[in-house]
Amino acid sequence: MEYRAALLFLFLYYIRPQDWIPAMVGFNIVRPVILIWIASFMNARSRSPVPGVFKTPHDWAMLAYYGYIVWTSPDSNGTFKAFLPYVVFYFFTLHSLTTWERVLGYLKFWNFMLLGVAFMAVASLYGLDLTGAKDMTSMFFDRLCIGTWLHNNPNALAHSVIVAIPLSYVLYFWKGGFTGRIIIFPLCSALAAHCAYSTQSKGSFLVGGVLCVLVFVIGRPKAVQIFAIAIAATLGVSALSFLPRMEKMGNLRADEGVQGRLMVWEMAREITRTKSTGEGWGQFKGYIIWEGQMENKATHSSYVQVGAELGINGLFCYLLLLWIAGRSLLVGSQLTQPETDHERCRRAAMLLLIAYCMSGWMINRQYHNEYFLVIAVAAAIHRLNLAEFKRAQDLLLQAGAETSSSTNPEADGEKTAPQRPEEQIPEPLMAFLNSGKRLWNRITAVDIGVGVAATWAVLTTWDYVLKNL
């Protein structure tokens, strides 16, 4: 039941019927979902493979991030209550994904929700307008969007649905069957591509291109990697130039939208230089003077918004969680068989994480549930890997004890040959155990160092954009 609650929340987050069904408009959907989830946990049949709340680096980093936001907020009590649902959804999702089958099903449902959003958008072009998308699209000069809070502008819509192309490839085409390769993947890709193309979002085209290249590079033989990169650097770049509005990429400074965005970025950067804790969660609002009038302007960047509101220290906490999620998925590559659903889950989760990190430079999703759900999936996979690692250790200890007993002349009872652990433990995991390494499961100096380096890289990129665009 708790797994169904996790799927329900994902449905409500992306499809958002509360935004376009008249009977549900204005209805507070969060509280009932939390109550349903709590009730389902009380009768849960499948428990976490690693019981407990704070058992992984993800959990502790999430707690630290939450504590920092509350501590630095001008209204700590209000922020404590307002930010709590994000943390709750992280932990509830994490403890709902208790098996590999559930993780894979959740990722497929996530992909299905992205395609559901794409379908609603594309359908509005052909007369089936469920969300009032026609008026929204007209307002943005025929750039496709839909009438929901999450996707009420073309860039937000495009950055969501473009991920469905490489994600569908990993879930259905890679090591997949006939139906997945010949029917499901082409249909999913065509729908997502049509939607993204109609949004005319330059940033999403770049993100989609990079993700598709990564799909053909990561885990491939060197020859395939070199060939894929060469094709992307030649034909791929040329193909991007034919997409809508891409001709403006050569002169971004002349784009009025980019000019306003850079003004706000400069305001936010000044805050990071003078206030180590920023303006406080939800407090930064960018304003520009345009044609003699004061206008509100979004940063269009998760990193810039976090830097302005939480300061450099908060930006470090934000990036540290992304790194920890990425590291747990990278470590998992050493433990899973290359042709199993375990590896499929790991690759799909990595795609979602990379897509989020890239899109963070172009859209504001720093406090959306997407951030917390991606980390929750990575944490769930990490717990499953921890459970398998512990099981393998126990098998080796048991085999050693049985071997000792069989060679003891005073041992009573019938002697049987000990079962070989190699037959029960996956080969990559067995090799990892034989190497004598311990599975990473705590925040180390390396993680802190990477978090500092990532913060420096973001600030350096930020300064470079302000100086050169």
Residue, then its C-alpha position, 0 to 999 in steps of 0.5 A: m500500500e505504501y508503494r501505491a501511495a508513492l506512485l500516487f504522489l508522483f502522479l499528483y506531482y506531474i499530472r496535477p489534476q488539482d490544477w485543471i479539474p474544476a472540482m479539485v481546484g484549490f484542494n489541498i492535496v498534500r495533507p490527505v496524501i501524507l495521511i494515506w501514506i502514514a496509514s499504509f506504513m502502519n500495515a506495510r508488508s515490505r520493510s526497508p532492507v536496512p531498517g532505520v531512519f538515519k542509516t545512509p549519508h543521504d539521510w544525514a545530509m538531508l537532515a543537515y540541509y533541513g536544519y540549515i534552512v530552518w536555522t538561517s531563515p528569518d522565520s524559523n518556525g514558519t520555514f520549519k513547517a513549510f519545508l517539512p513536507y519535502v523532507v517527509f516525502y523524501f523519507f516516505t519515498l525512500h522507505s516505500l522503495t524496499t525492493w529492486e522490483r519496486v525501484l524499477g516499477y517506480l522509475k517506469f511509472w516516473n517515465f510514464m508520468l513524463l509521457g503523460v505530461a507530453f501527451m496532454a501538451v501534444a493533444s492540445l495541439y490537436g483539439l484535446d485541451l484538458t488544461g487550458a494549454k491553448d491560451m497558455t501557448s498563445m501567451f508564449f508566442d506559440r511555444l507549447c506549454i500546459g495549464t498546470w503550475l509545474h509546466n505553465n511555461p515552455n522551458a519547464l515543460a521541455h526540460s521535463v519531457i526531454v528526459a523521457i527519450p534517454l530514460s525510455y531507452v534505458l528502461y525499454f530498449w537497452k537489453g530489452g525485449f522485442t516489444g520494448r525495442i520495436i514498439i514502446f521505445p519508438l512511441c515514447s521517444a516520438l511523443a517526447a520529441h514532438c512535445a519538446y520540439s514544439t516548446q522551442s526550448k533551446g536549453s532542453f535541446l542541449v540537455g536532451g542532446v547531452l543525455c542521449v550522448l551519455v547513453f551511448v558512452i557510459g559503460r560502452p567499449k572505448a571504440v564505441q565511446i570515441f565513435a559516439i563522441a565524434i558523431a555528437a561533435t560533428l553531426g550532432v552539433s549540426a543537427l542542433s543548429f536546425l532546431p527552433r530558435m537555436e540560431k540565437m545561441g550565437n548572440l545570447r547577449a542580444d536576447e532581451g530575456v537573457q539580458g534581464r536574467l543576467m541582471v538578476w544573476e548579478m544581484a544574486r551574486e552580490i548577495t553571495r559575496t556579502k552574506s554567507t547565509g543569503e537572504g533566507w529561504g524563499q526571500f530572494k526576489g529579483y527585480i530589474i528596471w525595464e523601459g522605466q518600470m520595475e519588474n519582477k524577474a526570475t533567476h531561471s537557475s536553481y543554483v543562482q536561486v539557492g545561492a541568493e537565498l541560502g548563501i554559499n554555505g547553503l549552496f554547499c549543502y544543496l550540492l552535497l546532496l546531489w554529489i552523495a546521490g551520484r556517488s551512491l549510484l557510481v559505487g553501485s556500478q561495482l556491485t551489480q551485474p551489467e545485464t540485470d534490472h539492478e543495473r537498469c535501475r542504476r542507469a535510469a536513476m543516474l539519468l534523472l540525476i544528471a538531467y536535474c543537475m544540467s537543467g538546474w542552470m536554466i530553470n528554477r526547480q531547487y525546492h521542487n519535489e523532483y530534487f527530493l525524489v531523485i535523491a530518495v531513489a538514489a538512497a533506496i538503491h544504496r540501501l538495497n546495495l547495502a543489504e546485498f553487501k551485508r548478505a554476501q558478508d554473512l554468506l562468506l562468514q557462514a561458509g568459513a564456519e562450515t569449512s572449519s567445522s568440517t575439518n574438526p575431528e571432534a565435530d559431531g554429526e554428518k559432515t557435508a561439504p560447505q556450499r560455495p559462496e561464489e555460487q550465491i554472490p554476484e561476480p562483481l560483488m564477490a570481486f568487490l569483497n575479495s578486494g578488501k574494500r568496505l562499502w561507502n556508507r558515511i560522509t567522509a572528507v572526500d565528500i566534503g571536499v567534492g562538495v566544496a569543489a562543486t560549490w567553487a565550480v558553480l560560483t566560477t561558472w556563474d562569474y564566467v557567464l556574467k563576464n562573458l555573456 
